């Protein structure tokens, strides 16, 4: 039975809604897509629910017009800015010595139960990265094995309850009820990684408009994730400030002339900020230098994040870069030098049926990953944001939403109520390190250092 999936990537610069269909043979086909400029979001965080809802509705309406169909399952991304992560483990006895899905679920639920999660956080993903049957470690898949005891080690992604509530409100105001919430860089990894990269271990860095999200895949699952509040919008701001030109003109320069290796002395004419009608000439060499300084600084922080993660030795396949910022000419060569010559790949979303030319861009990796996740392309075992075990080859049951078919931005759709998620365990001790504040850790002198380097260019 086919299922129609709606994926909504809520980014800092754009909202992308994709409607796709999972066919009986398991293939996912894209039926329609809609893109709208983000409003009410800053660095991946919702700052205005009404404006964010309007942007979501605009993207959704465009996707529905193209697809011409209803959707049954809704998957929404969440920025790493909201999240923290922790590892946990669980052990269960197997009385009948036959390990099935129920036994795997029991072990994962035990690991989930054993995790110390602060009261104000809610679990999004419980991802097993190592199974142990009796004394045998590194079991790839325990299903069908014989053993008296099953142990599992898991990586748990959590998000602030208040932030999740704001996300649900913004999406609901656009006429949609969320079925699953997925970490953005996890969705990106689903869209861009190949089998060899997963086997060897790999770091995925999604370099977006206002954020860079990092995840490391090792073993069977995600092992590490982090977030940096810097993106391609920072390049636009740098160009605007350094070249004394409006933000709109700076964005056009970045798109049309964005390069990290141009030595051209060709002059371009730019409007002067705050002086209507006035223009001045700027060398493309200066433009490249301004961009280079910001990108180099960003990549150096990301390289240190990988170094500090303690998983750098486990990324045999190197680093995969995706997201809109990777379209800058020369970024692969610069990243290779900064990441100590580990293999670097610039990744676009994987080819799939119905993929529009527009969506073959690295900036749509997260949105493509969401519909693939909804179609069953995920870690072999996982407890999702609904506390439900998902596993390979399971039958993905659609959630029947009765959405009113309307394209009037002023009207809201009708939805079925979905049961609320169970609350996190009470009296949990706060034990998580804040993995989402790399920027703060490195921010002392960061702005002034960057500005000093910019001013040296003139």
C-alpha positions as CSV (number, residue, x, y, z in Angstrom):
1,X,0.0,0.0,0.0
2,X,1.4,3.4,-1.0
3,X,1.8,6.2,1.5
4,X,2.0,9.9,0.7
5,X,4.5,11.8,2.8
6,X,4.9,15.5,3.4
7,X,8.4,16.7,4.5
8,X,8.9,20.2,5.7
9,X,12.4,21.6,6.2
10,X,12.2,24.7,8.4
11,X,15.4,26.5,7.7
12,X,16.7,29.9,8.6
13,X,16.7,31.2,5.1
14,X,14.0,29.1,3.4
15,X,11.1,26.7,4.1
16,X,11.0,23.8,1.7
17,X,7.9,21.5,1.6
18,X,8.1,18.3,-0.4
19,X,5.2,15.8,-1.1
20,X,6.4,12.3,-2.0
21,X,4.9,8.9,-2.4
22,X,6.3,5.6,-1.0
23,X,5.3,2.9,-3.4
24,X,4.6,-0.8,-2.6
25,X,8.2,-1.7,-3.7
26,X,9.6,0.7,-1.2
27,X,10.7,3.4,-3.7
28,X,10.0,7.0,-2.9
29,X,8.8,9.3,-5.7
30,X,8.6,13.1,-5.4
31,X,5.2,14.5,-6.5
32,X,5.6,18.2,-5.7
33,X,7.6,20.8,-3.9
34,X,7.2,24.3,-2.6
35,X,9.8,26.8,-1.4
36,X,9.2,30.0,0.6
37,X,11.5,32.6,2.1
38,X,11.8,32.1,5.9
39,X,10.3,34.6,8.2
40,X,10.1,34.5,12.0
41,X,13.3,32.3,12.3
42,X,16.8,33.3,13.4
43,X,19.7,30.8,13.4
44,X,17.3,27.9,13.2
45,X,15.2,29.1,16.1
46,X,11.6,30.2,15.8
47,X,11.3,33.9,17.0
48,X,7.8,34.7,15.7
49,X,5.2,31.9,15.4
50,X,2.8,33.9,13.2
51,X,5.5,34.8,10.6
52,X,7.0,31.3,10.6
53,X,3.5,29.8,10.2
54,X,2.8,32.1,7.2
55,X,6.1,31.0,5.5
56,X,5.3,27.3,6.1
57,X,1.8,27.7,4.7
58,X,3.2,29.5,1.6
59,X,5.6,26.6,0.9
60,X,3.0,24.0,1.6
61,X,0.4,25.6,-0.7
62,X,2.9,25.6,-3.6
63,X,3.8,21.9,-3.0
64,X,0.1,21.0,-2.9
65,X,-0.6,22.8,-6.2
66,X,2.2,20.9,-7.9
67,X,1.4,17.5,-6.4
68,X,-2.4,17.7,-6.6
69,X,-2.8,15.2,-3.9
70,X,-3.4,14.8,-0.1
71,X,-0.7,13.7,2.3
72,X,-1.0,11.1,5.0
73,X,2.3,11.4,7.0
74,X,4.0,14.7,8.0
75,X,7.8,14.8,8.9
76,X,9.3,18.1,10.0
77,X,12.9,19.0,10.6
78,X,14.3,20.7,13.7
79,X,17.6,22.6,14.0
80,X,20.5,21.4,16.1
81,X,20.3,24.7,17.9
82,X,17.5,23.2,20.0
83,X,19.2,19.9,20.8
84,X,21.5,18.1,23.2
85,X,22.6,14.5,23.1
86,X,23.7,11.7,25.5
87,X,24.6,8.1,25.3
88,X,23.0,5.3,27.3
89,X,22.8,1.5,27.5
90,X,20.3,-1.2,28.4
91,X,20.5,-5.0,29.1
92,X,17.7,-7.5,29.0
93,X,17.5,-11.3,29.5
94,X,16.1,-13.5,26.7
95,X,14.3,-16.4,28.5
96,X,13.5,-18.3,25.3
97,X,17.0,-17.5,23.9
98,X,15.4,-16.3,20.6
99,X,16.0,-12.6,19.8
100,X,13.1,-11.0,17.9
101,X,11.8,-7.5,17.3
102,X,10.1,-7.5,20.8
103,X,13.4,-8.3,22.5
104,X,15.3,-5.6,20.6
105,X,12.5,-3.2,21.5
106,X,12.8,-4.2,25.2
107,X,16.5,-3.6,25.2
108,X,16.2,-0.2,23.5
109,X,13.4,0.8,25.9
110,X,15.6,-0.1,28.8
111,X,18.4,2.1,27.4
112,X,15.9,4.8,26.9
113,X,14.7,4.4,30.5
114,X,18.2,4.4,31.9
115,X,19.2,7.8,30.3
116,X,19.3,10.8,32.5
117,X,17.4,13.5,30.6
118,X,16.6,16.9,32.2
119,X,12.9,17.5,32.8
120,X,12.8,20.4,30.3
121,X,14.0,18.1,27.4
122,X,12.2,15.6,25.3
123,X,13.6,12.7,23.3
124,X,13.6,12.9,19.5
125,X,15.7,9.9,18.5
126,X,17.0,6.8,20.3
127,X,19.6,5.4,17.9
128,X,21.4,2.1,18.7
129,X,25.1,2.0,17.6
130,X,26.2,-1.3,19.2
131,X,24.5,-4.5,20.1
132,X,26.0,-7.2,22.3
133,X,24.7,-10.8,22.5
134,X,26.0,-12.6,25.5
135,X,29.7,-11.9,25.4
136,X,29.8,-11.2,21.7
137,X,30.3,-7.4,20.9
138,X,29.7,-5.4,17.7
139,X,26.8,-7.4,16.5
140,X,25.5,-5.7,13.3
141,X,22.0,-7.0,13.7
142,X,20.9,-9.3,16.5
143,X,17.5,-10.2,14.9
144,X,17.1,-13.9,14.7
145,X,20.1,-14.7,16.8
146,X,20.3,-17.1,19.8
147,X,21.4,-15.8,23.1
148,X,20.5,-15.5,26.8
149,X,21.2,-11.8,27.2
150,X,21.0,-8.8,24.8
151,X,22.8,-5.5,25.5
152,X,22.5,-2.3,23.5
153,X,24.3,1.1,23.5
154,X,22.4,4.0,22.1
155,X,22.9,7.7,21.2
156,X,19.9,9.8,22.3
157,X,19.0,13.1,20.7
158,X,16.9,15.4,22.9
159,X,15.3,18.8,22.3
160,X,13.9,21.5,24.6
161,X,10.2,20.9,25.2
162,X,9.4,24.7,24.9
163,X,11.1,24.8,21.5
164,X,9.3,21.7,20.3
165,X,6.0,23.2,21.4
166,X,6.7,26.4,19.4
167,X,7.6,24.3,16.4
168,X,4.4,22.3,16.7
169,X,2.3,25.5,17.1
170,X,3.9,27.2,14.0
171,X,3.3,24.1,11.9
172,X,-0.3,23.6,13.2
173,X,-1.1,27.2,12.5
174,X,-0.2,26.5,8.9
175,X,-2.9,23.7,8.9
176,X,-0.6,20.7,9.5
177,X,-0.3,18.2,12.4
178,X,3.2,16.8,12.8
179,X,3.7,13.0,12.9
180,X,7.5,12.9,13.3
181,X,10.2,15.5,14.1
182,X,13.7,14.7,12.8
183,X,17.0,16.4,13.5
184,X,18.0,18.3,10.4
185,X,21.5,17.0,10.0
186,X,20.2,13.4,10.5
187,X,17.8,14.0,7.6
188,X,20.6,15.4,5.5
189,X,22.8,12.4,6.1
190,X,20.0,10.1,5.0
191,X,19.8,12.0,1.7
192,X,23.5,12.3,0.9
193,X,25.4,9.3,2.4
194,X,26.2,6.1,0.4
195,X,26.7,2.6,1.8
196,X,30.5,2.8,1.8
197,X,30.6,6.0,3.8
198,X,28.3,4.5,6.4
199,X,30.4,1.4,6.6
200,X,33.7,3.3,7.0
201,X,32.4,6.1,9.3
202,X,31.9,9.6,8.1
203,X,31.2,13.2,9.3
204,X,28.4,15.1,7.7
205,X,28.4,18.9,7.9
206,X,25.3,20.7,6.6
207,X,26.4,24.3,6.0
208,X,23.2,26.3,5.7
209,X,22.1,29.9,5.6
210,X,22.5,30.8,9.3
211,X,23.8,27.5,10.9
212,X,26.2,24.6,10.4
213,X,25.0,21.3,11.7
214,X,27.5,18.4,12.3
215,X,26.9,14.7,12.8
216,X,29.2,11.7,12.8
217,X,28.0,8.3,11.6
218,X,30.1,5.4,12.9
219,X,29.1,1.8,13.3
220,X,25.4,1.4,12.7
221,X,24.3,4.9,13.6
222,X,24.8,8.5,14.5
223,X,27.4,8.8,17.3
224,X,27.8,12.5,17.7
225,X,26.0,15.7,16.7
226,X,26.7,19.4,17.2
227,X,25.7,22.9,16.0
228,X,27.4,26.2,15.0
229,X,25.4,29.4,14.7
230,X,27.3,30.6,11.6
231,X,26.3,30.2,7.9
232,X,26.3,31.9,4.5
233,X,24.2,34.8,5.8
234,X,27.3,35.8,7.8
235,X,29.2,36.1,4.5
236,X,26.5,38.4,3.2
237,X,26.8,40.6,6.3
238,X,30.6,40.7,6.0
239,X,30.4,41.8,2.4
240,X,27.8,44.4,3.2
241,X,29.9,45.8,6.1
242,X,33.3,45.6,4.4
243,X,32.1,46.9,1.0
244,X,29.7,49.5,2.4
245,X,26.8,48.2,0.2
246,X,23.2,47.2,1.1
247,X,22.5,43.6,2.2
248,X,20.5,42.9,-1.0
249,X,23.5,43.9,-3.2
250,X,25.9,41.9,-1.0
251,X,23.8,38.8,-1.4
252,X,23.8,39.2,-5.2
253,X,27.6,39.6,-5.1
254,X,27.9,36.4,-3.1
255,X,25.7,34.4,-5.4
256,X,27.2,35.7,-8.7
257,X,30.8,36.1,-7.7
258,X,31.2,33.8,-4.6
259,X,34.6,32.3,-4.9
260,X,37.4,31.4,-2.5
261,X,40.2,31.4,-5.2
262,X,39.6,34.4,-7.5
263,X,42.6,36.6,-8.1
264,X,40.8,38.8,-10.6
265,X,41.3,42.5,-10.4
266,X,38.1,43.0,-12.4
267,X,36.0,45.9,-11.0
268,X,32.3,45.7,-10.3
269,X,30.0,48.5,-9.5
270,X,28.1,48.5,-6.2
271,X,25.4,50.8,-4.7
272,X,26.6,52.6,-1.6
273,X,24.7,51.9,1.6
274,X,22.6,54.8,2.9
275,X,23.3,57.0,-0.2
276,X,20.6,56.6,-2.7
277,X,21.8,56.6,-6.3
278,X,25.5,56.5,-5.5
279,X,27.8,53.7,-6.6
280,X,31.4,52.8,-6.2
281,X,33.7,50.2,-7.7
282,X,35.2,47.2,-5.9
283,X,37.7,44.7,-7.1
284,X,36.6,41.0,-7.3
285,X,39.9,40.1,-5.5
286,X,38.7,42.0,-2.4
287,X,35.3,40.3,-2.6
288,X,37.0,36.9,-2.6
289,X,39.2,37.8,0.3
290,X,36.3,38.9,2.4
291,X,34.5,35.6,1.7
292,X,37.7,33.6,2.3
293,X,38.2,35.0,5.8
294,X,34.7,34.1,7.0
295,X,34.7,30.6,5.4
296,X,38.2,29.8,6.7
297,X,37.2,30.8,10.2
298,X,34.0,28.7,10.0
299,X,35.8,25.6,8.7
300,X,38.5,26.0,11.4
301,X,35.9,25.9,14.2
302,X,34.2,22.9,12.6
303,X,37.5,21.1,12.3
304,X,38.1,21.7,16.0
305,X,34.6,20.3,16.7
306,X,35.6,17.1,15.0
307,X,38.9,17.0,16.8
308,X,37.2,17.4,20.2
309,X,34.5,14.9,19.4
310,X,36.9,11.9,20.0
311,X,35.4,10.3,16.9
312,X,37.9,11.7,14.3
313,X,39.7,8.4,14.1
314,X,36.5,6.6,13.2
315,X,35.7,8.7,10.1
316,X,37.5,6.6,7.5
317,X,35.4,8.0,4.7
318,X,36.3,11.6,5.7
319,X,33.9,14.5,5.6
320,X,30.8,15.1,3.5
321,X,29.8,18.7,3.1
322,X,26.3,19.6,2.0
323,X,24.0,22.7,2.3
324,X,23.8,25.9,0.4
325,X,27.2,27.3,1.6
326,X,29.0,24.5,-0.2
327,X,28.2,26.1,-3.6
328,X,31.0,28.6,-3.0
329,X,33.7,27.9,-5.6
330,X,36.9,26.5,-4.0
331,X,35.3,25.4,-0.6
332,X,36.3,21.7,-1.1
333,X,40.0,22.6,-1.6
334,X,40.0,24.9,1.5
335,X,38.2,22.3,3.6
336,X,40.7,19.6,2.6
337,X,43.6,21.7,3.8
338,X,41.9,22.7,7.1
339,X,40.6,19.2,7.9
340,X,44.2,17.8,7.6
341,X,43.7,16.4,4.2
342,X,41.0,13.9,5.1
343,X,38.8,13.0,2.1
344,X,36.2,15.8,1.4
345,X,33.1,15.3,-0.7
346,X,30.6,18.0,-1.7
347,X,27.3,16.1,-1.7
348,X,24.0,16.7,-3.4
349,X,20.8,14.7,-2.5
350,X,20.7,11.2,-3.9
351,X,18.9,10.6,-7.2
352,X,15.3,9.5,-6.9
353,X,12.2,9.3,-9.0
354,X,10.6,12.6,-9.7
355,X,13.5,14.7,-8.4
356,X,13.1,18.2,-9.9
357,X,16.2,19.9,-11.2
358,X,15.9,22.6,-8.6
359,X,16.0,20.0,-5.8
360,X,19.3,18.5,-7.0
361,X,21.0,21.4,-5.1
362,X,22.9,20.7,-1.8
363,X,20.7,23.2,0.0
364,X,17.7,20.8,-0.3
365,X,19.4,17.8,1.3
366,X,17.5,18.1,4.5
367,X,14.1,18.3,2.8
368,X,14.9,15.3,0.6
369,X,16.1,13.4,3.7
370,X,12.8,14.0,5.5
371,X,10.6,12.3,2.8
372,X,13.2,9.4,2.7
373,X,12.9,9.1,6.4
374,X,9.1,9.0,6.2
375,X,9.5,6.3,3.5
376,X,11.5,4.1,5.8
377,X,15.1,5.1,5.0
378,X,16.7,5.4,8.4
379,X,19.0,3.6,10.9
380,X,18.2,-0.1,11.0
381,X,16.5,0.4,14.5
382,X,15.3,3.6,16.1
383,X,12.8,4.8,18.7
384,X,11.4,7.9,17.0
385,X,9.9,11.2,18.4
386,X,6.6,9.3,19.0
387,X,8.3,6.8,21.2
388,X,7.7,4.1,18.5
389,X,10.2,1.5,17.4
390,X,11.0,1.8,13.7
391,X,13.1,-0.9,12.0
392,X,14.1,-1.9,8.5
393,X,11.5,-3.7,6.4
394,X,8.6,-2.6,8.7
395,X,5.3,-1.6,7.2
396,X,5.0,2.2,7.5
397,X,1.5,2.8,8.4
398,X,0.1,6.1,7.2
399,X,-1.5,8.5,9.6
400,X,-4.8,9.6,8.2
401,X,-5.0,13.4,8.3
402,X,-8.2,14.8,6.9
403,X,-6.8,18.1,5.6
404,X,-9.2,20.6,4.1
405,X,-8.1,21.1,0.5
406,X,-7.7,24.9,0.4
407,X,-5.1,27.2,-1.0
408,X,-6.4,30.3,0.7
409,X,-3.6,31.6,3.0
410,X,-6.2,33.0,5.4
411,X,-7.9,29.7,6.1
412,X,-6.6,26.8,8.2
413,X,-7.0,23.2,7.4
414,X,-8.9,20.7,9.4
415,X,-6.8,18.1,11.3
416,X,-7.4,15.0,13.4
417,X,-6.1,15.2,16.9
418,X,-3.0,13.3,17.6
419,X,-2.3,11.9,21.0
420,X,0.3,13.8,23.1
421,X,3.7,12.3,23.6
422,X,4.5,10.8,27.0
423,X,6.4,13.2,29.3
424,X,10.1,12.6,30.0
425,X,11.0,10.9,33.2
426,X,10.7,13.1,36.2
427,X,13.5,13.8,38.8
428,X,16.2,13.2,36.1
429,X,19.6,14.6,37.0
430,X,21.0,17.0,34.5
431,X,24.1,15.4,33.2
432,X,24.4,16.5,29.5
433,X,27.1,18.7,28.2
434,X,25.9,21.5,26.1
435,X,26.9,20.4,22.6
436,X,25.1,23.3,20.9
437,X,27.3,26.2,22.0
438,X,30.6,25.7,20.0
439,X,30.3,29.3,18.9
440,X,30.2,30.6,22.5
441,X,33.2,28.5,23.4
442,X,35.1,30.0,20.6
443,X,33.4,33.4,20.5
444,X,35.7,35.3,22.9
445,X,37.6,37.6,20.5
446,X,36.0,35.8,17.5
447,X,34.1,38.8,16.2
448,X,37.0,41.2,16.8
449,X,39.5,38.8,15.3
450,X,37.4,38.4,12.2
451,X,36.9,42.1,11.9
452,X,40.6,42.8,12.3
453,X,41.4,40.4,9.5
454,X,38.8,42.0,7.3
455,X,40.1,45.5,7.8
456,X,43.6,44.3,6.9
457,X,42.4,43.6,3.4
458,X,41.9,47.3,2.6
